[in-house]
Amino acid sequence: MPLPSSSSAAAVAAGPAASPLAARSRGRLLRARSGHAAVEIASYMGLELGKINIKRFADGEIYVQLQESVRGCDVFLVQPSCPPANENLMELLIMIDACRRASAKNITAVIPYFGYARADRKSQGRESIAAKLVANMITEAGANRVLVCDLHSSQAMGYFDIPVDHVYGQPVILDYLASKTISSNDLVVVSPDVGGVARARAFAKKLSDAPLAIVDKRRHGHNVAEVMNLIGDVRGKVAVMMDDMIDTAGTIAKGAELLHQEGAREVYACCTHAVFSPPAIERLSSGLFQEVIITNTIPLKEEKNFPQLTILSVANLLGETIWRVHDDCSVGHAPYSTLDID
């Protein structure tokens, strides 16, 4: 669907065929230095990225200057708050502020990976709820809307006082798995912990209604996990472990060890956000996994690549959602809007 030439919003539309309209519409798709997905998003939408100058002063302070006018435009800023999380978050905040002071009509923060999402509640006394703090900072900086992919917990949407469009990356992984020659009778979806059961159940339902298994673990500290038991049968099966993110890979690696002990034929690890903090690469490439399937919500450095790794793009997912946000359409477009997680 083409954009009307009278639109004062960004030139965003579904597919490369929309590119001739880019010159006639007022708007910008901008990327920060860590927003590598923006290049693919722009390519999918048939647009050029807006021009922006981002640099560091000698003392480490961030400088942002827009290189073109955004007055009256619908601006989409693409920036995951991935490592280095604090620098990328501050960069996003300053970009939002620059667009607000340049009289942008609407500012949407497109955050493929929302850092601090795990700090979404007080599990002990005297802890902060950093997810709420970050949401407040983005709102106060001047964002009118946020587009995020696979929040660690859906309740974090309620921390924002502005509209939030939440999309899921798992269907991109589902499409990839569907292309592989794995018999549906051999599949079992495994949740690496009890907290991910709803996500894994929804994933299993979409994956030929595969059976579900659960790894019961007890966490003794941050980024430290111990596998205790397996609920379900994986003997002779192809086990697909599904999580929203992999950080140090301690949870998913210990789970894979247990699955092999219980007789699983092959183990696949799948996640949307590949944080890959050390020693994740060593654990994932140790031979426990037939394949590790991730998306590009977080840019991955070349040295973190390994033979079993498959990286899928979410550019089409985010590009289509950006177009729908621009055109005031529902973002509930199948298959990416929902996994029926309850």
C-alpha positions as a Markdown table, in Angstrom:
| # | Residue | x | y | z |
|---|---|---|---|---|
| 1 | Met | 0.0 | 0.0 | 0.0 |
| 2 | Pro | 1.7 | 3.3 | -1.1 |
| 3 | Leu | 1.8 | 6.3 | 1.2 |
| 4 | Pro | -0.3 | 9.3 | 0.2 |
| 5 | Ser | 1.9 | 12.1 | -1.2 |
| 6 | Ser | 0.4 | 14.6 | 1.2 |
| 7 | Ser | 1.6 | 12.7 | 4.3 |
| 8 | Ser | 3.8 | 14.6 | 6.6 |
| 9 | Ala | 5.1 | 11.4 | 8.3 |
| 10 | Ala | 8.1 | 9.2 | 7.4 |
| 11 | Ala | 8.4 | 7.6 | 4.0 |
| 12 | Val | 8.0 | 4.0 | 5.2 |
| 13 | Ala | 6.1 | 1.3 | 3.3 |
| 14 | Ala | 6.1 | -2.4 | 2.8 |
| 15 | Gly | 8.7 | -3.6 | 0.3 |
| 16 | Pro | 11.2 | -2.1 | -2.1 |
| 17 | Ala | 8.4 | -1.0 | -4.5 |
| 18 | Ala | 7.8 | 1.9 | -2.1 |
| 19 | Ser | 11.1 | 3.6 | -2.8 |
| 20 | Pro | 9.9 | 6.1 | -5.4 |
| 21 | Leu | 7.7 | 7.6 | -2.7 |
| 22 | Ala | 10.6 | 8.3 | -0.4 |
| 23 | Ala | 11.5 | 11.5 | -2.1 |
| 24 | Arg | 7.9 | 12.8 | -1.9 |
| 25 | Ser | 7.2 | 12.1 | 1.8 |
| 26 | Arg | 8.7 | 13.9 | 4.8 |
| 27 | Gly | 10.4 | 11.6 | 7.3 |
| 28 | Arg | 13.5 | 9.9 | 8.4 |
| 29 | Leu | 14.7 | 6.5 | 9.4 |
| 30 | Leu | 17.9 | 7.0 | 11.5 |
| 31 | Arg | 20.3 | 4.6 | 13.0 |
| 32 | Ala | 22.8 | 4.9 | 15.9 |
| 33 | Arg | 26.2 | 3.4 | 15.7 |
| 34 | Ser | 24.9 | 0.0 | 17.1 |
| 35 | Gly | 21.8 | 0.0 | 15.0 |
| 36 | His | 23.2 | -2.3 | 12.3 |
| 37 | Ala | 19.7 | -3.8 | 11.7 |
| 38 | Ala | 18.6 | -0.4 | 10.4 |
| 39 | Val | 20.6 | -0.9 | 7.2 |
| 40 | Glu | 18.6 | -4.1 | 6.4 |
| 41 | Ile | 15.4 | -2.5 | 7.5 |
| 42 | Ala | 15.9 | 0.4 | 5.1 |
| 43 | Ser | 16.8 | -2.0 | 2.3 |
| 44 | Tyr | 13.6 | -3.9 | 2.9 |
| 45 | Met | 11.5 | -0.7 | 2.9 |
| 46 | Gly | 13.3 | 0.7 | -0.1 |
| 47 | Leu | 14.6 | 3.8 | 1.8 |
| 48 | Glu | 17.8 | 5.5 | 2.5 |
| 49 | Leu | 18.9 | 6.0 | 6.1 |
| 50 | Gly | 18.8 | 9.6 | 7.4 |
| 51 | Lys | 22.1 | 11.4 | 7.9 |
| 52 | Ile | 23.3 | 11.8 | 11.4 |
| 53 | Asn | 26.7 | 12.6 | 13.0 |
| 54 | Ile | 27.5 | 10.8 | 16.2 |
| 55 | Lys | 30.9 | 11.2 | 17.8 |
| 56 | Arg | 32.7 | 11.1 | 21.2 |
| 57 | Phe | 34.5 | 14.0 | 22.9 |
| 58 | Ala | 37.9 | 13.3 | 24.4 |
| 59 | Asp | 36.3 | 12.8 | 27.8 |
| 60 | Gly | 33.8 | 10.2 | 26.5 |
| 61 | Glu | 30.8 | 12.5 | 26.2 |
| 62 | Ile | 28.5 | 11.8 | 23.2 |
| 63 | Tyr | 27.8 | 14.4 | 20.5 |
| 64 | Val | 24.8 | 14.1 | 18.2 |
| 65 | Gln | 23.9 | 16.3 | 15.3 |
| 66 | Leu | 21.2 | 15.6 | 12.6 |
| 67 | Gln | 22.6 | 16.3 | 9.1 |
| 68 | Glu | 19.2 | 17.0 | 7.6 |
| 69 | Ser | 15.9 | 18.6 | 8.6 |
| 70 | Val | 13.4 | 16.5 | 10.5 |
| 71 | Arg | 10.9 | 19.3 | 11.1 |
| 72 | Gly | 7.3 | 17.9 | 11.0 |
| 73 | Cys | 8.6 | 14.4 | 10.3 |
| 74 | Asp | 7.8 | 11.0 | 11.7 |
| 75 | Val | 11.3 | 9.8 | 12.9 |
| 76 | Phe | 12.2 | 6.2 | 13.7 |
| 77 | Leu | 15.5 | 5.8 | 15.6 |
| 78 | Val | 16.9 | 2.3 | 15.5 |
| 79 | Gln | 19.2 | 1.4 | 18.4 |
| 80 | Pro | 19.4 | -1.7 | 20.5 |
| 81 | Ser | 20.6 | -1.2 | 24.1 |
| 82 | Cys | 23.1 | -4.0 | 23.7 |
| 83 | Pro | 26.6 | -4.1 | 25.2 |
| 84 | Pro | 28.0 | -1.6 | 25.9 |
| 85 | Ala | 24.5 | -1.1 | 27.3 |
| 86 | Asn | 25.0 | 2.2 | 29.1 |
| 87 | Glu | 26.7 | 3.9 | 26.1 |
| 88 | Asn | 24.1 | 2.7 | 23.6 |
| 89 | Leu | 21.3 | 3.8 | 25.9 |
| 90 | Met | 22.8 | 7.3 | 26.4 |
| 91 | Glu | 23.3 | 7.6 | 22.7 |
| 92 | Leu | 19.6 | 6.8 | 22.1 |
| 93 | Leu | 18.5 | 9.3 | 24.6 |
| 94 | Ile | 20.6 | 12.1 | 23.1 |
| 95 | Met | 19.4 | 11.2 | 19.6 |
| 96 | Ile | 15.8 | 11.4 | 20.8 |
| 97 | Asp | 16.5 | 14.8 | 22.4 |
| 98 | Ala | 18.2 | 16.1 | 19.2 |
| 99 | Cys | 15.1 | 15.1 | 17.1 |
| 100 | Arg | 12.7 | 16.7 | 19.6 |
| 101 | Arg | 14.7 | 19.9 | 19.6 |
| 102 | Ala | 14.7 | 19.8 | 15.8 |
| 103 | Ser | 10.9 | 19.8 | 15.8 |
| 104 | Ala | 10.2 | 16.3 | 14.7 |
| 105 | Lys | 6.5 | 15.6 | 14.6 |
| 106 | Asn | 6.7 | 12.1 | 16.1 |
| 107 | Ile | 9.7 | 10.1 | 17.5 |
| 108 | Thr | 9.6 | 6.4 | 17.7 |
| 109 | Ala | 12.4 | 4.6 | 19.5 |
| 110 | Val | 12.9 | 1.3 | 17.7 |
| 111 | Ile | 14.7 | -0.9 | 20.2 |
| 112 | Pro | 15.3 | -4.4 | 18.8 |
| 113 | Tyr | 16.9 | -5.5 | 22.2 |
| 114 | Phe | 15.7 | -3.6 | 25.3 |
| 115 | Gly | 18.5 | -3.7 | 27.9 |
| 116 | Tyr | 17.7 | -3.8 | 31.6 |
| 117 | Ala | 14.5 | -5.7 | 30.8 |
| 118 | Arg | 15.5 | -8.4 | 33.3 |
| 119 | Ala | 15.5 | -5.9 | 36.1 |
| 120 | Asp | 11.7 | -5.8 | 36.0 |
| 121 | Arg | 10.8 | -6.4 | 39.7 |
| 122 | Lys | 12.2 | -6.5 | 43.2 |
| 123 | Ser | 13.2 | -10.1 | 44.0 |
| 124 | Gln | 15.0 | -9.0 | 47.1 |
| 125 | Gly | 14.9 | -6.0 | 49.4 |
| 126 | Arg | 16.6 | -2.7 | 48.5 |
| 127 | Glu | 16.9 | -3.5 | 44.8 |
| 128 | Ser | 16.1 | -1.1 | 42.0 |
| 129 | Ile | 13.6 | -1.7 | 39.1 |
| 130 | Ala | 15.9 | -0.5 | 36.4 |
| 131 | Ala | 13.5 | -1.4 | 33.6 |
| 132 | Lys | 11.1 | 1.2 | 34.9 |
| 133 | Leu | 13.8 | 3.7 | 35.3 |
| 134 | Val | 15.0 | 3.2 | 31.7 |
| 135 | Ala | 11.4 | 3.5 | 30.4 |
| 136 | Asn | 11.0 | 6.8 | 32.2 |
| 137 | Met | 14.3 | 8.1 | 30.7 |
| 138 | Ile | 13.2 | 7.3 | 27.2 |
| 139 | Thr | 9.8 | 8.9 | 27.8 |
| 140 | Glu | 11.3 | 12.1 | 29.3 |
| 141 | Ala | 13.9 | 12.4 | 26.5 |
| 142 | Gly | 11.0 | 13.0 | 24.2 |
| 143 | Ala | 10.0 | 9.7 | 22.5 |
| 144 | Asn | 6.3 | 9.5 | 21.5 |
| 145 | Arg | 6.3 | 5.7 | 21.0 |
| 146 | Val | 8.5 | 2.7 | 21.5 |
| 147 | Leu | 8.8 | -0.4 | 19.2 |
| 148 | Val | 10.5 | -3.4 | 20.9 |
| 149 | Cys | 11.1 | -7.0 | 20.1 |
| 150 | Asp | 10.7 | -9.8 | 22.6 |
| 151 | Leu | 10.7 | -8.1 | 26.0 |
| 152 | His | 12.1 | -10.4 | 28.7 |
| 153 | Ser | 8.6 | -10.1 | 30.4 |
| 154 | Ser | 5.6 | -8.5 | 28.8 |
| 155 | Gln | 4.8 | -6.6 | 32.0 |
| 156 | Ala | 7.6 | -4.2 | 31.1 |
| 157 | Met | 5.3 | -2.6 | 28.5 |
| 158 | Gly | 3.4 | -1.2 | 31.5 |
| 159 | Tyr | 6.5 | 0.7 | 32.6 |
| 160 | Phe | 6.1 | 3.1 | 29.7 |
| 161 | Asp | 3.7 | 6.0 | 29.8 |
| 162 | Ile | 3.7 | 6.2 | 26.0 |
| 163 | Pro | 2.4 | 3.6 | 23.5 |
| 164 | Val | 4.5 | 0.4 | 23.1 |
| 165 | Asp | 4.4 | -1.9 | 20.1 |
| 166 | His | 5.7 | -5.3 | 21.1 |
| 167 | Val | 6.5 | -7.8 | 18.4 |
| 168 | Tyr | 8.0 | -11.3 | 18.7 |
| 169 | Gly | 11.0 | -12.7 | 16.8 |
| 170 | Gln | 10.2 | -16.3 | 17.4 |
| 171 | Pro | 8.1 | -16.7 | 14.2 |
| 172 | Val | 11.3 | -15.9 | 12.2 |
| 173 | Ile | 12.9 | -18.9 | 13.9 |
| 174 | Leu | 9.8 | -21.0 | 13.3 |
| 175 | Asp | 10.0 | -20.2 | 9.6 |
| 176 | Tyr | 13.6 | -21.4 | 9.5 |
| 177 | Leu | 12.9 | -24.6 | 11.5 |
| 178 | Ala | 9.9 | -25.4 | 9.2 |
| 179 | Ser | 12.4 | -25.4 | 6.2 |
| 180 | Lys | 14.5 | -28.1 | 7.8 |
| 181 | Thr | 13.7 | -31.8 | 7.3 |
| 182 | Ile | 12.8 | -32.7 | 10.8 |
| 183 | Ser | 9.8 | -35.0 | 11.3 |
| 184 | Ser | 7.2 | -33.5 | 13.5 |
| 185 | Asn | 6.9 | -36.8 | 15.3 |
| 186 | Asp | 10.6 | -36.4 | 16.4 |
| 187 | Leu | 10.3 | -32.9 | 17.8 |
| 188 | Val | 10.0 | -31.8 | 21.4 |
| 189 | Val | 10.2 | -28.1 | 22.5 |
| 190 | Val | 12.1 | -27.6 | 25.8 |
| 191 | Ser | 11.9 | -24.6 | 28.1 |
| 192 | Pro | 15.3 | -24.0 | 29.8 |
| 193 | Asp | 13.5 | -22.8 | 32.9 |
| 194 | Val | 10.1 | -22.7 | 34.5 |
| 195 | Gly | 9.8 | -18.9 | 33.8 |
| 196 | Gly | 9.9 | -19.6 | 30.0 |
| 197 | Val | 7.1 | -22.2 | 30.0 |
| 198 | Ala | 4.5 | -19.9 | 28.5 |
| 199 | Arg | 6.9 | -18.9 | 25.7 |
| 200 | Ala | 7.9 | -22.5 | 25.0 |
| 201 | Arg | 4.3 | -23.7 | 25.1 |
| 202 | Ala | 3.3 | -21.1 | 22.5 |
| 203 | Phe | 6.3 | -22.0 | 20.4 |
| 204 | Ala | 5.5 | -25.7 | 20.5 |
| 205 | Lys | 1.9 | -25.0 | 19.5 |
| 206 | Lys | 3.2 | -23.2 | 16.4 |
| 207 | Leu | 5.8 | -25.9 | 15.7 |
| 208 | Ser | 3.4 | -28.7 | 14.6 |
| 209 | Asp | 1.9 | -28.8 | 18.1 |
| 210 | Ala | 5.1 | -30.5 | 19.4 |
| 211 | Pro | 5.2 | -31.9 | 22.9 |
| 212 | Leu | 6.8 | -29.8 | 25.7 |
| 213 | Ala | 9.5 | -30.5 | 28.2 |
| 214 | Ile | 10.8 | -28.3 | 31.0 |
| 215 | Val | 14.2 | -28.0 | 32.6 |
| 216 | Asp | 13.9 | -27.3 | 36.3 |
| 217 | Lys | 16.8 | -25.2 | 37.6 |
| 218 | Arg | 17.7 | -23.5 | 40.8 |
| 219 | Arg | 19.6 | -20.2 | 40.4 |
| 220 | His | 22.2 | -19.5 | 43.1 |
| 221 | Gly | 23.3 | -16.1 | 41.8 |
| 222 | His | 23.2 | -13.7 | 38.9 |
| 223 | Asn | 24.4 | -15.5 | 35.7 |
| 224 | Val | 24.8 | -18.8 | 37.7 |
| 225 | Ala | 22.4 | -21.7 | 37.2 |
| 226 | Glu | 22.2 | -25.3 | 38.3 |
| 227 | Val | 20.1 | -27.8 | 36.5 |
| 228 | Met | 18.1 | -30.1 | 38.9 |
| 229 | Asn | 15.6 | -32.1 | 36.9 |
| 230 | Leu | 13.8 | -32.6 | 33.6 |
| 231 | Ile | 10.0 | -32.7 | 33.3 |
| 232 | Gly | 8.9 | -34.5 | 30.1 |
| 233 | Asp | 10.3 | -37.1 | 27.7 |
| 234 | Val | 13.1 | -36.4 | 25.2 |
| 235 | Arg | 14.4 | -39.9 | 24.6 |
| 236 | Gly | 15.2 | -40.4 | 20.9 |
| 237 | Lys | 13.8 | -36.9 | 20.1 |
| 238 | Val | 15.2 | -33.7 | 18.5 |
| 239 | Ala | 15.0 | -31.2 | 21.3 |
| 240 | Val | 14.5 | -27.5 | 20.5 |
| 241 | Met | 15.4 | -25.3 | 23.4 |
| 242 | Met | 13.6 | -21.9 | 23.1 |
| 243 | Asp | 14.4 | -18.8 | 25.1 |
| 244 | Asp | 14.1 | -15.0 | 24.6 |
| 245 | Met | 17.9 | -14.5 | 25.1 |
| 246 | Ile | 21.2 | -16.2 | 25.7 |
| 247 | Asp | 23.6 | -14.3 | 27.9 |
| 248 | Thr | 26.4 | -16.4 | 29.4 |
| 249 | Ala | 24.7 | -19.6 | 28.1 |
| 250 | Gly | 25.0 | -21.2 | 31.5 |
| 251 | Thr | 21.3 | -22.1 | 31.7 |
| 252 | Ile | 20.9 | -23.4 | 28.2 |
| 253 | Ala | 24.3 | -25.3 | 28.2 |
| 254 | Lys | 23.5 | -27.1 | 31.5 |
| 255 | Gly | 20.0 | -27.9 | 30.1 |
| 256 | Ala | 21.5 | -29.4 | 26.9 |
| 257 | Glu | 23.8 | -31.6 | 29.0 |
| 258 | Leu | 20.8 | -32.9 | 30.9 |
| 259 | Leu | 18.9 | -33.5 | 27.6 |
| 260 | His | 21.7 | -35.6 | 26.2 |
| 261 | Gln | 21.8 | -37.5 | 29.5 |
| 262 | Glu | 18.1 | -38.2 | 29.1 |
| 263 | Gly | 18.6 | -39.6 | 25.6 |
| 264 | Ala | 17.9 | -36.7 | 23.3 |
| 265 | Arg | 19.1 | -37.4 | 19.7 |
| 266 | Glu | 19.9 | -33.8 | 18.8 |
| 267 | Val | 19.7 | -30.5 | 20.6 |
| 268 | Tyr | 19.0 | -27.1 | 19.0 |
| 269 | Ala | 19.3 | -23.8 | 20.9 |
| 270 | Cys | 17.1 | -21.0 | 19.7 |
| 271 | Cys | 16.8 | -17.4 | 21.0 |
| 272 | Thr | 15.9 | -13.9 | 19.7 |
| 273 | His | 18.6 | -11.9 | 21.6 |
| 274 | Ala | 22.2 | -13.2 | 21.4 |
| 275 | Val | 23.9 | -11.2 | 24.2 |
| 276 | Phe | 26.7 | -13.8 | 24.3 |
| 277 | Ser | 28.7 | -12.6 | 27.3 |
| 278 | Pro | 31.8 | -14.6 | 28.1 |
| 279 | Pro | 32.0 | -17.6 | 28.3 |
| 280 | Ala | 28.9 | -18.1 | 26.1 |
| 281 | Ile | 30.9 | -18.9 | 22.9 |
| 282 | Glu | 32.9 | -21.6 | 24.5 |
| 283 | Arg | 29.8 | -23.2 | 25.9 |
| 284 | Leu | 27.7 | -23.0 | 22.7 |
| 285 | Ser | 30.5 | -24.3 | 20.5 |
| 286 | Ser | 31.5 | -27.2 | 22.7 |
| 287 | Gly | 29.5 | -29.8 | 20.7 |
| 288 | Leu | 26.4 | -29.8 | 22.9 |
| 289 | Phe | 24.3 | -28.3 | 20.1 |
| 290 | Gln | 23.5 | -29.4 | 16.6 |
| 291 | Glu | 22.8 | -25.8 | 15.8 |
| 292 | Val | 22.4 | -22.5 | 17.6 |
| 293 | Ile | 19.8 | -20.3 | 15.9 |
| 294 | Ile | 19.6 | -16.6 | 16.8 |
| 295 | Thr | 18.3 | -13.3 | 15.2 |
| 296 | Asn | 20.2 | -10.1 | 14.5 |
| 297 | Thr | 18.5 | -7.9 | 17.1 |
| 298 | Ile | 22.0 | -7.5 | 18.6 |
| 299 | Pro | 24.9 | -7.0 | 16.2 |
| 300 | Leu | 27.4 | -9.9 | 16.6 |
| 301 | Lys | 31.1 | -9.3 | 16.3 |
| 302 | Glu | 33.0 | -11.5 | 13.8 |
| 303 | Glu | 35.1 | -13.1 | 16.6 |
| 304 | Lys | 31.8 | -14.4 | 18.2 |
| 305 | Asn | 31.0 | -16.5 | 15.2 |
| 306 | Phe | 31.3 | -20.3 | 15.3 |
| 307 | Pro | 30.3 | -23.2 | 12.9 |
| 308 | Gln | 27.1 | -24.1 | 14.6 |
| 309 | Leu | 25.7 | -20.6 | 14.6 |
| 310 | Thr | 22.9 | -19.5 | 12.3 |
| 311 | Ile | 21.8 | -15.8 | 12.3 |
| 312 | Leu | 18.4 | -14.9 | 11.0 |
| 313 | Ser | 17.3 | -11.3 | 10.1 |
| 314 | Val | 14.4 | -9.5 | 11.7 |
| 315 | Ala | 14.6 | -6.7 | 9.2 |
| 316 | Asn | 11.3 | -7.7 | 7.4 |
| 317 | Leu | 9.5 | -8.0 | 10.8 |
| 318 | Leu | 10.6 | -4.5 | 12.0 |
| 319 | Gly | 10.3 | -2.9 | 8.6 |
| 320 | Glu | 6.7 | -4.1 | 8.2 |
| 321 | Thr | 5.9 | -2.9 | 11.7 |
| 322 | Ile | 7.4 | 0.5 | 11.2 |
| 323 | Trp | 5.4 | 0.9 | 8.0 |
| 324 | Arg | 2.2 | 0.0 | 9.9 |
| 325 | Val | 3.0 | 2.4 | 12.8 |
| 326 | His | 3.5 | 5.2 | 10.3 |
| 327 | Asp | 0.3 | 4.5 | 8.4 |
| 328 | Asp | -1.8 | 4.1 | 11.6 |
| 329 | Cys | -2.5 | 0.5 | 10.9 |
| 330 | Ser | -2.8 | -2.3 | 13.3 |
| 331 | Val | 0.6 | -4.0 | 14.0 |
| 332 | Gly | -1.3 | -7.2 | 14.6 |
| 333 | His | -0.1 | -8.6 | 11.3 |
| 334 | Ala | 0.4 | -12.4 | 11.1 |
| 335 | Pro | 2.6 | -14.1 | 11.8 |
| 336 | Tyr | 4.8 | -11.7 | 13.8 |
| 337 | Ser | 2.4 | -9.9 | 16.2 |
| 338 | Thr | 1.6 | -12.7 | 18.7 |
| 339 | Leu | 2.5 | -16.1 | 19.9 |
| 340 | Asp | -0.7 | -16.4 | 21.9 |
| 341 | Ile | 1.4 | -16.2 | 25.1 |
| 342 | Asp | -0.8 | -16.1 | 28.1 |
